[in-house]
Amino acid sequence: METKPEYSLPYFKVLLEAFLTNGQLPDENAGIPLYTILLQLKQNPEIYPSVLTHKVKRQVLFDTLVQFIQGALDQYHYQQQRSLVEQDKQQQIQEWNISQRKANGAELLDFIAKQYPDCFPHEFYQTELLQRQNWEDEDLWLKLSDDWQKAHQFRLNTFLEHYFTTKVPAVWERLSRTLVTIPAFLEENHVDDDVFLQAWCTMGGLWNTVDFKRMQSVIGIQKQYSVLLEVANHMGRTPDASSKEFNPVAAASSFKLEHASKSDILGITTGNDLSSLLPQELVLAADKSTESLFLYKYAAKDLQNFNYKSEIFKPVNKLAIKRARNIGPMIVCIDTSGSMEGIPQHIGRALLVKLLQIADAQNRRLYLIAFSVSAQPIDVGIHRTQLLELFNKPAQGDTDGTRMLEQTFSILQQNTEFMSSDVLWITDFKIPLVNSSLLSNILSHRLNGTRFYGLQIGVVEQNKWKPYFDKIWHLAYKWPKKLGK
């Protein structure tokens, strides 16, 4: 069973952003569980008006709701995974022959009735199949499979509705507190909005002044070393001109358009039927920079579709497209060996916080690989608390780039779109060269669009890694005036 767009986090983010911008939601979607949150927000006179024009409040609200929805969808998808066997069975019964239907039909109906006593027309099928013996009726049998799937989806929807009903009041209560206490704290302590927003990115939506003050000290280092912002800007590259061009491909594409012959097309209409999109709408979906617009038009049922004479599509030809270039994730490899203890460690953290803010703004994933002798990747977007845990650990041990590079290549190979990633090493580069196979792999990935950058903190007589990087910045540090411990 495929997950519908309206049950995905990117879809909700687009709707929330649009809602906070224009205050409107498409009426067609009023019954979808995710919209319950937005409708309640609009009807909340204590919260809704205050977030529309306040940058900090808006971000706190956005992150808090996204975090809550992520938890709800995780539970929803977990329920989906639990019922995979049942979903397979829903498809398998469509292939049953007459003998299989007669032999297993009564047991099947009994199972469905027990699972879905309130949302499946059990008496109807008891009459039609068990009493009238209409086992050969193909339309009836397909309807049985369809009704079973609808009952299954209804139960999943009910699960989300129950989750929202029981959990949402606590969310509004927490927001009512934080939307007052955070702005008051920032005003009292004369904290710049950008400093707060950077620190907030690391806190996983949970506000406390102790962690904030510690992160504030780290962020303050950025002002003393302008090169940190230069590095961050390179990592936050925008797509080049070729990203707006699309290459036809034979296969392995996520975006496909299938249509019937010209004689079957009546004209153009609007809706959200993904199987009959006009090519220009398909382009919106394929381009990362306009993907949000596509999702919003999908929600509003405002996508341009071909209008056919028949409702049954008979594909005559296929058009498959993919982005010529897309921005992959950021992969930040930060040296946590003993030679990075003290100021270099704090400088690395200051840059990492800025990168996280940029990644969030660009809706990019950020992987953090903390390495010394061993290396362990963290998907920071999902595991924010692990980032704070890392900040509490001292730098220690020797340095080995082998495991770190293996983890980097493992991430890059997860997805073809990850080839246009940005990899950054934050280290003193006192790292012995690795074997020739790994070095060749760096060059190979660079040829495929991945960029390798380095921030060298401190002085190294001869950096043997330089030929393998697109650019390495050098930072000769000094003791900051104020440095959090």
Secondary structure, 3 states (H helix, E strand, C coil): CCCCHHHCHHHHHHHHHHHHHHCCCCHHHCCCCHHHHHHHHHCCCCCHHHHCCCHHHHHHHHHHHHHHHHHHHHHHHHHHHHCHHHHHHHHHHHHCCHHHHHHHHHHHHHHHHHHCCCCCCHHHHHHHHHHCCCCCCHHHHHHHHHHHHHHHHHHHHHHHHHHHHHHHHHHHHHHHHHHHHHHHHHHHCCCCHHHHHHHHHCCCCCCCHHHHHHHHHHHHHHHCCCHHHHHHHHHCCCCCHHHHCEEECCCCCCEEEEECCHHHEEEEEEECCHHHECHHHHHHHHCHHHHHHHHHHHHCCCEEEEEECCCCCCCCEEEEEEECCCCCCEEEEEECCHHHCCHHHHHHHHHHHHHHHHHHHCCCCEEEEEECCCEEEEECCCCHHHHHHHHCCCCCCCCCHHHHHHHHHHHHCCCHHHHHCEEEEEECCCCCCCCHHHHHHHHHHHHCCCEEEEEEECCCCCCCCHHHCCEEEEECCCCCCCCCC
